[in-house]
């Protein structure tokens, strides 16, 4: 059994580009080779990973070839290495070959082509997230913005009926959780609902359900209700939705495999999902 200290970060899975941040058996959970520190945020992308320390420093590791990690001229970073960011960072999100950082000042820092750059938003941000390819931020006013993937690309503004407190995105959609616990979306998650232009719509399949946590990566999304129920949307390939098969879910569907045990957290990966239960046990489904 692996014994963990208070802030041990462990990893397992594909490690061709150093994205596990360590050497050794990639199929076994083992500690990441990261300098001792207290971390407040961690994000895993398709081929890279990023962690933010309590003092706002940023460490990254994994593939640099597509420019999304911030180490120009290097193909891979095998162990966690400090990024040269001139602001204290509050949170981070990673996608396929992109990274977005929220500074304590409210500035949004983007890494898509090697060197970090500041997104040209009309206001300070409170939330950021990466879709598989897209970059999103929510402003202090409550408006949501899709950032360009380069400095030159224009920012697109989206409206939402209530102020968002969470924001996630996948390939072709984004989901925001309002301060009232309702779930709103744009793109595939509201497919079949009336076209609203650049306004996030309340997601019909989650109406009447108060959501406290949502996670997304690429082609699927998991929502956790305040009652401890899990709901899955998107691609069911490899069983990643946890619905008992490999069929797609075009709307959010409730998982029924946990009996009376409540789900308190979940994280969607490229082809799998992990769930944390109220008794702190961990469940997984998808590509093994």
Secondary structure, DSSP 8 states (H G I E B T S, - for coil): -----TT--EE-S--TTSTTSS-S-TTS-EE----S--EEEEEE-SSEEEEEETTS-EEEEEE-TTS-SS-TT-SEEEEEEE---SS-EEEEEE-SS-EEEEETTS-EEEESSSS-EE---SS-EEEEEE-SS-EEEEETTS-EEEE-SSTTS--EEEB-SS-EEEEEEETTEEEEEETTS-EEEEEGGGTTS---SSB-EE-GGGTT--EEEEEEETTEEEEEETTS-EEEEE--GGGTT-SSSS--EEEEEE--TTTT--EEEEEE-SSEEEEEETTS-EEEEE--
